[in-house]
Amino acid sequence: MTATRLIRYGALCAFLALLLAACDGDAAELTTTSSLVSTPTSAGEAPTTSVTPGGEATTTSLIGQAVGDSEIVARESDTAGETLYIVVPPGAYTDVDIENFVLDLIEDDVVAFGAEIFDDAAAVDAYRTPEAERTEEQSDLVDRHHFASLENGTTIQFRGPFESSGSYVIGS
């Protein structure tokens, strides 16, 4: 999904939320959270508040940031294809930001088969150590800094801090 589509989707969701709030007879406060940000935001940045036509307050909190930079730190090839190990700068990413980053890698023909996305080069080294030989510190490093895997060029599997997001089949 491109950034433009995400912005349009976010705007549509906000419009629908406002429409629902205007039609609702109760005076409920409506809060919308979005991760559709193309530039970094500071963690302490205050949310914006606006008043709907019905006089109810609507709060929108923007979180996350687009992945702007990356470095391929290792490559592994086998008969199925090549897997890239990619490090992005530390940031306030969301699963949507990581998904968009992987989709951009595919669209730009950087990767076609596999990728492992991290925000720490030491975590890449720990990950490439056979799991049975990893120390507890190495396993913890992988758990905290391994964001996602592109598997077989078709599925994004979220890892570490994004593991609860599950997986995303590209094109679905």
KABEL-V167808 format. One record per residue. N is the residue number from 1. RES is the residue in one letter. PHI is phi in whole degrees, 0 to 359 (NA if undefined). OMEGA is omega as a letter, one per 40 degrees, with the letter a starting at -180 (999 if undefined). Layout:
# KABEL-V167808
<<N,RES,PHI,OMEGA> <N,RES,PHI,OMEGA>>
This chain:
# KABEL-V167808
<<1,M,NA,a> <2,T,283,i> <3,A,299,i> <4,T,297,i> <5,R,297,a> <6,L,296,i> <7,I,295,i> <8,R,297,i> <9,Y,297,i> <10,G,298,i> <11,A,295,i> <12,L,297,i> <13,C,298,i> <14,A,297,i> <15,F,298,i> <16,L,297,i> <17,A,296,i> <18,L,295,i> <19,L,298,i> <20,L,298,i> <21,A,295,a> <22,A,291,a> <23,C,274,a> <24,D,280,a> <25,G,285,i> <26,D,283,a> <27,A,263,a> <28,A,278,i> <29,E,276,a> <30,L,249,i> <31,T,237,i> <32,T,237,i> <33,T,242,a> <34,S,225,i> <35,S,246,a> <36,L,268,a> <37,V,239,a> <38,S,260,i> <39,T,231,a> <40,P,298,i> <41,T,238,i> <42,S,278,a> <43,A,297,a> <44,G,266,a> <45,E,296,a> <46,A,286,i> <47,P,289,i> <48,T,270,i> <49,T,234,i> <50,S,226,a> <51,V,252,a> <52,T,281,i> <53,P,304,i> <54,G,279,i> <55,G,90,i> <56,E,273,i> <57,A,277,i> <58,T,240,a> <59,T,248,i> <60,T,240,i> <61,S,248,i> <62,L,263,i> <63,I,228,i> <64,G,95,i> <65,Q,198,i> <66,A,288,i> <67,V,282,a> <68,G,264,a> <69,D,221,i> <70,S,198,i> <71,E,220,i> <72,I,277,a> <73,V,257,i> <74,A,199,i> <75,R,221,i> <76,E,228,i> <77,S,245,i> <78,D,217,a> <79,T,294,a> <80,A,281,a> <81,G,157,a> <82,E,254,i> <83,T,249,i> <84,L,259,i> <85,Y,254,a> <86,I,240,i> <87,V,248,i> <88,V,253,i> <89,P,294,i> <90,P,303,a> <91,G,192,a> <92,A,265,a> <93,Y,281,i> <94,T,244,i> <95,D,298,i> <96,V,294,i> <97,D,298,i> <98,I,293,i> <99,E,301,i> <100,N,299,i> <101,F,298,a> <102,V,296,i> <103,L,298,i> <104,D,295,i> <105,L,300,i> <106,I,291,a> <107,E,299,a> <108,D,273,a> <109,D,59,i> <110,V,282,a> <111,V,225,i> <112,A,234,a> <113,F,247,a> <114,G,215,i> <115,A,207,i> <116,E,237,a> <117,I,252,a> <118,F,227,i> <119,D,240,i> <120,D,206,a> <121,A,295,i> <122,A,295,i> <123,A,292,i> <124,V,297,i> <125,D,301,i> <126,A,296,a> <127,Y,296,a> <128,R,283,i> <129,T,283,i> <130,P,309,a> <131,E,305,a> <132,A,293,a> <133,E,260,a> <134,R,289,i> <135,T,281,i> <136,E,297,i> <137,E,295,i> <138,Q,294,i> <139,S,298,i> <140,D,295,i> <141,L,299,i> <142,V,296,a> <143,D,300,a> <144,R,275,a> <145,H,239,i> <146,H,266,a> <147,F,269,a> <148,A,196,i> <149,S,232,i> <150,L,261,a> <151,E,247,i> <152,N,55,i> <153,G,70,a> <154,T,234,a> <155,T,226,i> <156,I,263,i> <157,Q,254,a> <158,F,283,a> <159,R,232,i> <160,G,49,a> <161,P,295,a> <162,F,252,a> <163,E,305,a> <164,S,294,i> <165,S,281,i> <166,G,73,a> <167,S,224,a> <168,Y,224,i> <169,V,274,a> <170,I,295,i> <171,G,90,i> <172,S,268,999>>
